[in-house]
């Protein structure tokens, strides 16, 4: 079973998250958190997010 955690964000939220991911000076913990939120909003399943970010299921679920 592939679990999906769906979130909704406005255009401004999405832009801010993409800015965080693209900023090479941003702390990496902020980058992977933003990536998790973006992927979740795009409907990516938990296992795929976990694989892509190398984070645990608990971490993915938290963010």
trRosetta pair geometry for C-beta under 8 A, 3 or more apart (Angstrom, degrees):
i j d omega theta_ij theta_ji phi_ij phi_ji
2 45 3.8 -40 175 -137 109 154
2 46 7.2 174 -173 33 64 78
2 47 6.1 -92 -128 20 83 116
2 48 7.7 28 -152 -14 120 99
3 45 6.1 115 66 -162 41 87
3 46 4.4 2 77 6 98 127
3 47 7.5 110 37 -19 79 83
4 40 7.7 143 -172 -149 69 70
4 43 5.9 0 -155 -161 135 62
4 44 7.5 161 -125 90 92 24
4 45 5.2 -71 -77 -105 77 62
4 46 6.9 -150 -89 -25 28 79
5 40 5.0 -33 84 -148 92 118
5 46 6.3 73 -9 -74 101 98
5 60 7.6 159 17 144 139 91
5 61 6.7 159 -63 -124 154 59
6 40 6.9 178 -112 164 22 84
6 41 7.5 80 -160 -120 56 37
6 43 6.6 9 -102 -98 92 69
7 37 6.5 -57 65 -159 156 77
7 40 5.2 49 11 117 110 113
7 41 4.9 -63 73 -83 91 78
8 41 7.0 122 -102 -132 22 97
9 13 3.7 -123 -173 91 107 134
9 14 5.2 134 110 -54 124 79
9 17 7.3 -3 176 -9 167 137
9 37 7.5 79 -53 157 143 109
9 41 5.4 -34 9 -116 112 149
10 13 4.9 102 53 5 70 102
10 14 7.2 -134 99 -4 38 89
11 14 5.7 -56 -149 37 33 112
11 15 6.3 36 153 -21 66 106
12 15 5.6 -52 -147 35 32 113
12 16 6.4 32 155 -19 65 105
13 16 5.8 -57 -151 36 30 110
13 17 6.3 29 154 -17 66 107
14 17 5.8 -54 -147 37 31 111
14 18 6.3 29 155 -17 64 107
14 38 7.3 99 -139 -116 76 90
14 41 7.3 -146 -98 113 98 161
15 18 5.8 -57 -148 39 29 109
15 19 6.4 34 152 -23 64 105
16 19 5.5 -51 -149 32 32 115
16 20 6.6 36 152 -21 63 101
17 20 5.7 -50 -153 31 34 113
17 21 6.6 32 152 -16 65 105
17 34 4.5 167 -158 -161 81 102
17 37 5.9 -122 -128 86 141 119
17 38 5.3 166 139 -65 136 102
18 21 5.7 -52 -147 37 35 112
18 22 6.1 26 157 -14 67 112
18 34 7.8 -174 -58 163 22 127
18 38 7.2 101 -71 -100 70 140
19 22 5.9 -63 -143 43 28 105
19 23 6.2 35 158 -34 65 108
20 23 6.1 -54 -146 22 26 113
20 26 5.4 135 -163 -146 65 164
20 30 5.5 -112 -170 144 120 105
20 31 6.3 -170 144 -98 87 53
20 34 4.2 168 89 -61 129 162
21 26 7.9 -71 -75 58 10 153
21 31 5.6 104 -119 -148 51 80
21 34 5.1 -141 -55 104 86 128
21 35 5.8 108 -107 -69 118 81
21 38 7.0 -23 -44 -11 145 151
23 26 4.0 88 89 -26 111 110
23 31 7.8 -144 62 -86 79 101
26 30 5.1 -103 167 78 107 124
26 31 5.5 126 101 -58 117 94
27 30 4.9 88 70 5 85 104
27 31 7.3 -156 99 -9 45 87
28 31 5.2 -51 -146 34 43 115
28 32 6.3 33 161 -13 74 101
29 32 6.4 -52 -143 40 30 101
29 33 6.3 33 156 -20 61 110
30 33 5.7 -57 -147 39 30 113
30 34 6.2 31 156 -19 66 107
31 34 5.9 -58 -149 37 28 109
31 35 6.4 29 153 -20 64 107
32 35 5.4 -49 -144 36 37 115
32 36 6.4 43 155 -23 65 100
32 53 5.1 113 -156 -157 103 114
32 55 6.4 134 165 -48 131 131
33 36 5.8 -52 -153 31 31 112
33 37 6.6 27 152 -15 64 105
33 63 5.1 -145 -147 -133 78 147
34 37 5.8 -56 -149 37 34 110
34 38 6.2 33 154 -19 68 107
35 38 5.7 -55 -144 38 31 111
35 39 6.1 27 159 -17 66 109
35 52 7.4 -140 153 121 125 114
35 53 5.8 159 99 -93 126 114
36 39 6.0 -58 -144 39 26 108
36 40 6.2 27 157 -19 63 110
36 49 5.7 81 -131 -177 73 125
36 53 5.9 -5 -71 -54 89 165
36 55 7.0 -39 -79 45 128 151
36 59 7.6 -122 -96 135 159 86
36 60 5.7 -159 -144 -130 123 65
36 63 4.3 67 98 98 140 128
37 40 5.8 -57 -147 38 28 112
37 41 6.3 28 155 -19 63 107
37 63 5.9 -92 -57 156 82 97
38 41 5.8 -58 -150 37 29 110
38 42 6.4 23 153 -15 64 109
39 42 5.6 -60 -150 40 32 110
39 44 4.1 -49 174 41 91 139
39 48 7.4 -152 176 106 130 98
39 49 4.8 151 108 -105 141 101
39 52 6.7 162 -100 68 160 148
39 53 7.9 -138 12 -37 152 117
40 43 7.8 62 177 -58 32 16
40 44 6.6 -80 -78 52 30 85
40 49 6.5 18 -62 -85 77 153
40 60 7.8 154 -70 -178 115 88
40 63 7.7 -176 -13 113 144 77
44 48 4.9 -112 177 87 100 124
44 49 5.4 122 112 -58 116 90
44 52 7.8 -19 161 8 151 145
45 48 4.9 89 61 10 80 104
45 49 7.1 -148 97 -6 39 89
46 49 5.7 -58 -148 37 31 111
46 50 6.2 34 154 -22 67 106
46 57 6.2 49 161 -136 122 87
46 60 5.4 129 -153 120 84 142
46 61 7.0 14 -131 -67 128 78
47 50 5.5 -51 -145 35 31 115
47 51 6.4 31 155 -18 64 106
48 51 5.7 -53 -147 37 31 111
48 52 6.1 28 156 -17 65 110
49 52 5.8 -59 -143 41 29 108
49 53 6.0 -1 167 5 67 116
49 55 7.7 -37 135 55 85 106
49 60 5.0 123 104 -137 122 129
50 53 6.6 -74 -139 50 20 91
50 54 7.8 70 169 -100 54 9
50 55 6.0 -113 -134 72 61 65
50 56 6.9 -5 -137 -173 110 13
50 57 5.8 -22 -89 -77 140 60
50 60 5.3 -78 -72 -37 81 145
51 54 7.6 17 -172 -69 24 48
53 59 8.0 -136 110 108 130 123
53 60 7.2 147 53 -87 135 97
55 59 4.0 -101 168 87 116 138
55 60 5.7 142 97 -52 113 80
56 59 4.7 100 56 5 77 101
56 60 7.1 -141 98 -3 43 86
57 60 5.6 -56 -148 38 34 111
57 61 6.1 33 155 -19 68 107
58 61 5.8 -56 -146 38 28 110
58 62 6.3 33 154 -25 63 106
59 62 5.6 -52 -148 30 31 114
59 63 6.6 4 163 2 65 107
60 63 6.6 -73 -150 48 27 91
